[in-house]
Amino acid sequence: MTNTEKLLRELIGIPSVNPALLPAGDPKAGEARVAEFLARGAAQAGLEVEFKKALPQRANLVVRLLPKAKVRQRILLAPHLDTVNATPRQFIPRRSNGRLYGRGACDTKGSVAAMVCALCELAKGGQRPGATEIVFVGLVDEENSQSGSRALAASGFKADLAIVGEPTNLQVVTAHKGSLWLRFETRGKSAHGSRPELGRNAVHEMSRIVDLLETDYAASLRRRRHPLLGRASISVGVISGGTQPNIVPDRCWILVDRRTLPGETEASVRREIQKLLERESLQAVCADNKLAPCYPLETDPALPLVVQLARLAGQRKPAGVHYFSDAAVLAGGGIPSVVFGPGDIAQAHTADEWVEIAEVERAKELLAKFLRSLP
């Protein structure tokens, strides 16, 4: 068993479920145990270790490999440490047919293992770059509000390239969609169910809006295309209205998932939906979005460091993915960012999450080779 596989097994065996996805006080909650475990190993390898507060009682793990001379360039390795919830058996790593099964195997403890092993390998082998500082940051809270990456970006941290660990099948991803959640509410007038003509049915009004969004509006989005990301999309994921059958409902609300393309903003999306509703004489209130913005990512694939990494990965064309990641947050903070890691997003969050062991090893080798090539 290689060091990379051994580390990944150990990481899977340490639950680090995002606390927002669990009841208060659940023993599986939080990234601290995984972060402290990684910190001990990094310190033993001669790396500098510290913790940077991102949330109350939750901190990003920061590991540094300093260069031999003055820092002229900085590379950031940035996977997240939290996972979604799982059953107890999913925290027991299991190998079968060249795959390692367990919660976080591909999202994103496979990336964590590959990045940490590559960095420790350089440190133990005395292969410090001449003028490039390499910083590993194990981010917290990606699965909920991305508080780890947002805190890092807000701190003024700068790097020449961030490699954000996510399952990309070892493709260097330079673009991904944004994720915008919107809440719309219709308001009517309540009345007794025996005299519905005396009321105004908010559910009926909302049903017309849902149909409009899922048909005409969705069709208009399919006409917008990005060369790497394809089409923008919309999905009405939640609807709620009324209290009981014999009362005409006076309120109804929906939650909408709108996947955005580079160039689209929350303000522009709200405007176009409002214009569509007005055209059809429909009325709904769009509530203020309390979530931090999840913007699309679009990094120039011609940046020298991106080209260098893609060449080592044997990749000739830029790639994009449909999901949102910490990369867009870091890019918004001024750090050119790509997404890269072992595994397939199709396996993430599933009951039998897995990653190809050979792919994790390949990720470690590619990263080590890239880091060794830096000046």
N, C-alpha and C positions, 0 to 999 in steps of 0.2 A: 504493500500500500504506500503510495506517495505521500509526501507531506501535505500536498494540496487536498487530496481526498481525505486524509486524516483530519485536517482542519475543518473541512466542510462537514464531516460527520459530527464533529464536536459542536459546531455552530448550530446545526439542526437540532441537536440535543439540548440546547439552551433556549427555552421559549423566550421570545422577545416580541410578543403581540402588542400592537398599538393599543394603549390604554383606552382610547376612544371607542374601541370595538368590544370592550369588556365591561362587566359590572365593576364598580369601585372595589378596590382591595383584592382583585383577582391575582393569585400568585404568578400567573403567566404574563402579567402586564409589564411593559417597559423594556427599554433597550439596555439598562444599566448592567445587567449580568453579562451580556454578550460584550459590551464595550469594555468592561473591566477585564474579562478574559483575554480579549485581543490586546489590551494595553499591556498586560503582563508579558505576553509573548513578544510584543514589539520592543519593550524595554530590554528583554533578554537578548534580543538581536542587536542591541546598541542604537536603537532609534529613539528620538526625542518624543515624549508623550505628554499630552495635556488634555484637559477637558474644558470645553467652552459652553457655557450655559446657553440653551436655546429656549427652554421652557422651565417653569418651576420644577425642580427635582429631575430634570431631564437635560442631558448635555450631549453635544456632539463630541465624538472622540477624534482628536487631532494627533496625527503621527507624522513626524518630519524626518526626512533624510536630507541633511545639509550637504551642500557641495564642498569641494576641496578649497575653492577660492570664493571670491565675492559673488553673491547671487546676481545673475543677469537674466534669469528666466525661471519661471515657476510652473510646474505641472501639478494639477489637482486630480487626485483619484477620489471619486465621490459616489460610493454606493450608499444605500440606506440600510439600516440595521433592523428596522421594525418589519413585522409581517402581519398578515391577517390572522384571524383566529383559526383553531384547528382542534381536532379530537386528540386525546392523549397519545394514541398510537402514531399520529402524524409527527410527533416530536421524537420518535425513535427511528433513526436513519436505517434504511433497508436497501441493500444492493441487489439488483436483479438485471441480468442481460445487459450489463454495461451501464446501467442507469442507477443513480442514487435517488431514492425516494425520501420525501419528508418535507414538512412545512418550511418554506423559504429556500428550498433546494435551488430553484432558478430565480426566485424573486425575493431578495437578491443575494442570498448567502453564497451562491456560486460565484458571483462577482466579487464579493467580499474576500472569499478564500483565495481567488486568483490574484487579486490586487495585493493583499497582505503578503502572500507567499512570494510574489515577484519582488516586492519591496524588501522583505526580510532577506531574500536571496542576494540582492545587491549589497545590503548592509553587511551581512556575514561574509561575503566574498570580497569585501573591501573595494567594491566597484562604484564608489561615489562619483557622480558626474562632476566635471570640472567647475561649471558655473550654473548648474540647474538645480534648484531646490525642488524636491518631490514631496508633496504633502498628501497624505491619505486622510480623508475626513469621513468617518462613519456617521452618517446623518440620521437624525431621529425624525419620526412623525411624517414620513413620506406618504404613508397609507391613509392619512387623514387630512392634515392642513399644510404639509410641507414646512413645518415650523423650523426644522433643522436647516434646510437650504435657505429659507428666508432670513433666518438669523445670521447665517454666514454671509449672505449677500449684503445685508444691512450693516454688517460690521465693517464694511469697506475692504474686505479681503479681496485681493486681486491675484490673477493667474493668467498665464499666456494661453493655457488650454485646460479645460476641465473635461475629464473622461468620466461620465456618469454611468455607474454600473446598473444595467437593466438587461433583461434577456432579449438579445438581438440576433441570436445565432451567429455571433462574432462578426456581424456587419457593423461598420462604422456609420452610425445614423446621424445625419446633420439636420433633419427636420422632423417635427412631429406636430400633431394637432393640439389645439388648446381645448380646454373643457370648461364650459360655461353652464352653470345651473341657474335656472330662472324659475321664480314662483309667480304664477298668475292667479288672480282671484276675481270671480264674478260675484256680484251682489244683486239680490232680487228682493222680493217681498214675501214674507211668510203668510200662509192662509191655511184654513182647515182643508184636509184632503177631500172633503165632500163638496167644497166650493173652490176648486183650483183656479177658476176664472177671476177670483178676487185677489190672487197673488201673482207673483212674477217668479218663475222657476229658474233659480241660478244654475241648477244642474243642466237644464236644457240649454241655456245660453252657453255654458262651458262645453257641452257636447258638440255644439257647432264650431267652437273655437278649436277643440281637439281635432275634429275632422279637417278643418282648414289647415292646421299646422302639419298634420300627417299626410295631407294630399297636395294641395296647391303649393304650400310653402316648401314642403320636402322636395317637390318636383323642381321648384326654382333653384334649390340648393344643388340638385344633381347636375345643373348646368354650369356650376362653378367647379373648376378643376385646378389642382396644383400638380405640377409635374412629378412630385415625389409622394404626395399625400392623397391624391385622388380628390374625392368630393367632400364638401362640408355635409353635415347631417344634423337631424333633429329627431328626438325620441321623447314622447310623453311617458314618463316612467311611473308617476304617482298621481292619483286623483282621489279627492275626498269631498263629500258634500252631503248635507242633510243629516237629520237625526233619527227620523222614524217615518214609516210609509205614509201616515195620515197627516203629515205636515208638509206643505209646499216649502222646499228649501230656499232660504234667503241667502245662503253663501255656498260657494264651491271653489275649491282651489286645486291646482295642478303643479307638479314639479316637472320641469323640462330639462333634458340634457341636450345641449347644443354643442357639437364639436366644430371648432373654428379652424380656419386656415390662416396662414400668415397674412397680415394686412387687415384682418377682421378684429374689431374691438367689441367690448361689452356694449359701449354706447351705440355703435353702428348696428349691432344686432337688435338691441331694444328698439331703435328707431324704425328699422325695416319691419319688425313684427307689429309695432303700433300702427304703422302706415297701412299694413295689410288688414288689420282689424277695423280700422276706420273705413277702409274701402268697402268692407262687407257689413258696415253698420253694427259691429260687435263691440262690446265694451268689457274691458277687464283691467284690473289694476296690477301692474307689475311691481312687486315688492322690491325694496332695496336689497341688494345681494350682500349678505353678511360675511360671505366667504371671501378670502383673498383671491385675487384674479389668477386664473390658470391659463396663461397665454400660450400661443403656439411657439414653436422653436424653428428658427431658420438660420443656420450658421453657414457661412460661405465655405463650400467644400474645397475651394482653391487655396485656403489658408495653408501655408507651408507645413505646419505641424499636423494638420488634418490630412493633408496629402501623404505625409510621411507615415502616419499611422495606417491609413487605408492601403498604402502600397505593401506594408508589412503583412496586412491581413489578406493580401491578394485580391483587393477590391478595385475595380476599374471605374465603377459608376457610383454616384452618391445614392444614399438610401434614406427612406423615411418610414415612420411608423404611425399608427393611428392613436396610440395612447399618449397620455400626458406624463411628464416626468420632472424631476428636480432640475433637469438641464435647462428648461426654459426659465426657471427662477434664477439660476446662476447667470444665464445669458442676460437676463434683465438687469442684473447687477454689474454688467460690464465684463463678464468672463466668457470668451468664446467657448462654446460647449458642444460636445458630441455625446451620443449615447452608445455604449458598447458593453457587451458581456455575453457569457454563455447562457444557453437555454432559449426556449421559445415562449413568447407571451401566452400562447395557447395553453401552457401548463400552469401558469401562475394562478393562484387562488383556488385551484381544483382540489378535490378530495385526495387525489393521488399525484400530487405535484412531484415532478422529477426533473433531473437534468442528466445529460450524457456526461459521464465522468471524463471521457476523452476530450470533450469540448471544454470542460473546466481546465483541464491540463493544457490544452491548446491556448486558452485565454491567458493563462499564467505565462506560457512561453512567449506569446506575442507581446504581452505587456513588458516582460523582462527585456526582451530584445529591443523594444521601442525605448525603454528607459535607459538601457545601456548605450543607445545610439545618440543620446543627447549630449550636447557639449558641456 
